[in-house]
Amino acid sequence: MQLGSHKLPAGGVFAPMAGFSDAPCRHLMADYGAAYTVSEMASAKAITFGDKKSLALLRDPAPRGLYAVQLFGDSPGTLAEAVGLVRQAGIAFDAIDLNMGCPAPKITATGAGSRLLLDPPLCGKIVRAVKDAAGDAPVTVKMRAGWDAAHVTAVEVAQQCEANGAALLAVHGRTTEQMY
């Protein structure tokens, strides 16, 4: 599979999960065949406020294989600024992954994560802003089928993301309401 200028070798993709996919776990997964790993999610807003812990979630001293950093937020400008700050911090990455799938109330209450699925045009604006800030790094999106049974917006969100430069979409087949 082609991801921007990167050719992914055969193998699995190690999906991110907060509190689980830290650097040692990603390294272990890569050692056992994951061709592509993604960091834990970090708050774009926290990064723009200078939070060192958020940057630490993204730092990988020795990434194995292709590596993406995952950001979450609800503001195109804040997410784009965070990409620049991640670069300034010297954090190496091959792609930027946008979290539009987290169903955790502490994330969705801020308008981020899967709450974004209720506003497909905003999803497109976020992808465009991050794509413009990311340079040659491809932008990927993790999302869900929708918010709830009355708001299954995956197709519309996917079209917005694709039209605005997303290189890859990963869809969790459940709604936010269905959780895990």
C-alpha positions as CSV (number, residue, x, y, z in Angstrom):
1,M,0.0,0.0,0.0
2,Q,1.2,3.5,-0.8
3,L,1.0,6.2,1.9
4,G,2.2,9.5,0.5
5,S,5.7,8.8,-0.7
6,H,6.0,5.8,1.6
7,K,5.4,2.2,0.5
8,L,4.1,0.2,3.3
9,P,5.5,-3.3,3.4
10,A,3.3,-6.3,3.9
11,G,2.3,-6.6,7.5
12,G,-0.2,-5.3,10.0
13,V,-0.9,-1.8,11.2
14,F,-0.7,-1.2,15.0
15,A,-3.6,1.0,15.8
16,P,-3.2,3.6,18.6
17,M,-4.9,3.3,21.9
18,A,-4.5,5.8,24.7
19,G,-2.6,4.4,27.7
20,F,-1.4,1.4,25.7
21,S,0.5,2.2,22.5
22,D,3.6,3.7,24.0
23,A,7.0,3.5,22.4
24,P,8.0,0.1,23.9
25,C,4.7,-1.4,22.9
26,R,5.0,0.0,19.4
27,H,8.6,-1.4,19.1
28,L,7.3,-4.8,20.2
29,M,4.6,-4.7,17.6
30,A,7.0,-3.7,14.9
31,D,9.4,-6.5,15.9
32,Y,6.5,-8.9,15.3
33,G,5.6,-7.6,11.9
34,A,3.6,-4.3,12.2
35,A,4.6,-2.3,9.1
36,Y,3.2,1.0,10.5
37,T,2.6,2.2,14.1
38,V,0.9,5.2,15.5
39,S,1.5,7.1,18.8
40,E,-0.9,7.6,21.6
41,M,-3.1,10.6,20.9
42,A,-1.9,14.0,22.1
43,S,-3.9,17.1,22.5
44,A,-3.1,19.8,19.9
45,K,-4.3,22.4,22.4
46,A,-2.0,21.2,25.1
47,I,0.9,21.2,22.7
48,T,0.2,24.8,21.8
49,F,0.1,25.7,25.5
50,G,3.6,24.2,25.9
51,D,2.7,21.0,27.7
52,K,5.8,18.8,27.7
53,K,3.8,15.6,28.7
54,S,1.8,15.8,25.4
55,L,5.0,16.1,23.4
56,A,6.5,13.2,25.3
57,L,3.6,11.0,24.2
58,L,4.7,11.5,20.6
59,R,8.4,11.2,21.0
60,D,10.0,7.9,19.9
61,P,13.8,7.7,20.3
62,A,14.1,4.8,17.9
63,P,10.9,4.3,15.8
64,R,10.8,1.0,13.9
65,G,9.1,1.1,10.5
66,L,6.8,3.8,9.5
67,Y,5.6,5.9,12.4
68,A,2.7,8.4,12.7
69,V,2.0,10.9,15.5
70,Q,-1.6,11.2,16.4
71,L,-3.2,14.5,17.4
72,F,-6.7,15.4,18.5
73,G,-8.5,18.7,18.7
74,D,-11.4,20.6,17.3
75,S,-9.7,23.7,15.8
76,P,-8.1,23.6,12.4
77,G,-5.7,26.4,13.4
78,T,-4.7,24.9,16.7
79,L,-4.0,21.5,15.0
80,A,-1.9,23.1,12.3
81,E,0.0,25.1,14.9
82,A,0.6,21.9,16.9
83,V,2.1,20.2,13.8
84,G,4.7,23.0,13.6
85,L,5.5,22.7,17.3
86,V,5.9,18.9,17.0
87,R,8.4,19.5,14.2
88,Q,10.2,22.3,16.2
89,A,10.5,19.8,19.1
90,G,12.5,17.5,16.8
91,I,10.0,14.7,16.9
92,A,10.5,12.4,13.9
93,F,7.4,11.1,12.2
94,D,6.4,9.8,8.8
95,A,2.7,10.8,8.9
96,I,0.2,12.8,11.0
97,D,-2.9,10.8,12.1
98,L,-5.9,12.8,13.2
99,N,-8.1,11.3,15.8
100,M,-11.8,11.7,14.9
101,G,-12.8,8.4,16.5
102,C,-12.2,8.6,20.3
103,P,-15.5,8.2,22.1
104,A,-14.3,9.1,25.6
105,P,-16.5,11.7,27.1
106,K,-13.5,13.8,28.3
107,I,-12.5,14.1,24.6
108,T,-15.9,14.5,23.0
109,A,-17.0,17.1,25.6
110,T,-14.3,19.4,24.1
111,G,-15.7,19.0,20.6
112,A,-12.8,16.7,19.6
113,G,-12.6,12.9,18.9
114,S,-15.7,11.4,17.5
115,R,-17.8,14.5,18.3
116,L,-16.3,15.9,15.1
117,L,-18.3,13.4,13.1
118,L,-21.4,15.6,13.7
119,D,-19.8,18.3,11.6
120,P,-18.4,16.8,8.3
121,P,-17.3,20.2,6.8
122,L,-15.2,20.9,10.0
123,C,-13.5,17.6,9.5
124,G,-12.5,18.6,6.0
125,K,-11.2,22.0,7.2
126,I,-9.2,20.2,9.9
127,V,-7.6,17.9,7.4
128,R,-6.8,20.7,5.0
129,A,-5.2,22.8,7.7
130,V,-3.1,19.9,8.9
131,K,-2.2,18.9,5.4
132,D,-1.0,22.4,4.7
133,A,1.1,22.4,7.9
134,A,2.5,18.9,7.4
135,G,4.4,19.5,4.2
136,D,5.3,16.2,2.5
137,A,4.0,14.1,5.5
138,P,0.7,12.3,4.6
139,V,-2.3,13.0,6.8
140,T,-4.4,10.1,7.9
141,V,-7.7,10.0,9.8
142,K,-9.0,7.6,12.4
143,M,-12.8,7.8,12.6
144,R,-16.0,6.0,13.5
145,A,-19.1,5.1,11.6
146,G,-20.8,8.1,13.2
147,W,-22.1,9.6,16.5
148,D,-25.2,7.4,17.0
149,A,-27.7,5.6,14.9
150,A,-29.4,8.8,13.9
151,H,-26.0,10.4,12.8
152,V,-24.1,7.8,10.7
153,T,-21.9,10.3,8.9
154,A,-18.9,8.1,7.9
155,V,-19.4,8.5,4.2
156,E,-19.8,12.3,4.3
157,V,-16.9,12.7,6.7
158,A,-14.7,10.4,4.5
159,Q,-15.6,12.5,1.4
160,Q,-14.7,15.7,3.2
161,C,-11.4,14.2,4.4
162,E,-10.5,12.8,1.0
163,A,-11.4,16.1,-0.8
164,N,-9.1,18.0,1.6
165,G,-6.0,15.8,1.3
166,A,-6.3,12.8,3.6
167,A,-4.1,10.0,2.3
168,L,-5.7,7.2,4.4
169,L,-8.9,6.7,6.4
170,A,-9.3,4.1,9.1
171,V,-12.9,3.5,10.2
172,H,-14.0,1.9,13.4
173,G,-17.3,0.3,12.5
174,R,-19.2,1.4,15.6
175,T,-20.7,4.7,16.5
176,T,-19.6,6.7,19.5
177,E,-22.8,5.6,21.3
178,Q,-21.8,2.0,20.8
179,M,-18.4,2.7,22.4
180,Y,-16.1,-0.4,22.1
